[in-house]
Amino acid sequence: MALMKRVALAPRAVRQLRRVRSVYTGGMVLSLLGLILQLDRAPAGRQTEIAAVLLVAFTALFGLTVVQLWRHTRTSHCSTAKRLTPSA
């Protein structure tokens, strides 16, 4: 496996990732609710497949967001915040 270069994220990017986490969680909950409601019906149709695909997509996006935030917190030092904030 190739060596992964640790790149610090800008503080704004970290804030955006934290905010979008709740959007992905809401999408997962709504997709799961839709999937459960569609499974109560007898024939499994296109709506059930769409709900399942949305659930998988939101779960994948949520997972990628969590991994990005986890990788950012694992850096030993972050000088990006110092460089991006104006000095007084």
C-alpha positions as a printed Julia matrix, in Angstrom:
88×3 Matrix{Float64}:
   0.0    0.0    0.0
   1.29   3.43  -0.88
   2.13   5.91   1.82
  -0.7    8.31   2.53
   0.26  11.94   2.82
  -1.37  13.68   5.76
  -2.88  16.96   4.63
  -4.43  19.26   7.19
  -7.9   20.49   6.37
  -8.78  24.14   6.6
 -10.93  25.05   9.62
 -13.77  25.99   7.28
 -13.69  22.56   5.64
 -13.81  20.87   9.04
 -16.85  22.96  10.03
 -18.6   22.09   6.77
 -17.91  18.38   7.25
 -19.32  18.53  10.76
 -22.46  20.29   9.52
 -23.05  17.94   6.6
 -22.81  14.93   8.93
 -26.28  15.76  10.29
 -27.68  16.08   6.77
 -26.37  12.62   5.87
 -27.76  11.2    9.11
 -31.17  12.69   8.33
 -31.03  11.26   4.83
 -30.19   7.83   6.2
 -33.08   7.98   8.67
 -35.58   9.13   6.05
 -34.38   6.52   3.54
 -34.63   3.79   6.16
 -38.13   4.94   7.09
 -39.15   4.94   3.43
 -37.66   1.5    2.94
 -39.52   0.11   5.95
 -42.79   1.65   4.81
 -42.34   0.27   1.29
 -41.55  -3.23   2.57
 -44.96  -3.33   4.29
 -46.55  -3.42   0.85
 -46.82  -6.8   -0.87
 -44.91  -6.29  -4.17
 -41.39  -4.89  -3.94
 -41.21  -2.37  -6.75
 -39.1    0.44  -8.02
 -39.81   2.65  -4.99
 -38.28   0.06  -2.69
 -35.17  -0.13  -4.86
 -34.83   3.66  -4.9
 -35.16   3.83  -1.12
 -32.49   1.13  -0.77
 -30.12   2.92  -3.16
 -30.59   6.19  -1.28
 -29.91   4.45   2.01
 -26.67   2.98   0.66
 -25.62   6.34  -0.82
 -26.24   8.31   2.37
 -24.49   5.64   4.43
 -21.44   5.78   2.16
 -21.32   9.59   2.27
 -21.67   9.57   6.05
 -18.87   7.02   6.31
 -16.55   9.06   4.11
 -17.27  12.18   6.17
 -16.51  10.38   9.42
 -13.26   9.01   8.01
 -12.18  12.46   6.82
 -12.88  13.99  10.22
 -11.1   11.1   11.94
  -8.04  11.49   9.73
  -7.96  15.21  10.43
  -7.96  14.7   14.18
  -5.15  12.13  13.9
  -2.56  14.66  12.66
   0.1   15.37  15.24
   0.07  19.1   14.66
  -2.0   21.41  12.55
  -0.48  24.69  11.49
  -3.18  25.35   8.91
  -5.35  27.2   11.42
  -2.41  29.41  12.37
  -1.69  30.23   8.73
  -5.31  30.93   7.82
  -6.16  33.2   10.76
  -5.05  36.82  10.49
  -2.39  37.81  12.99
  -3.22  40.77  15.19
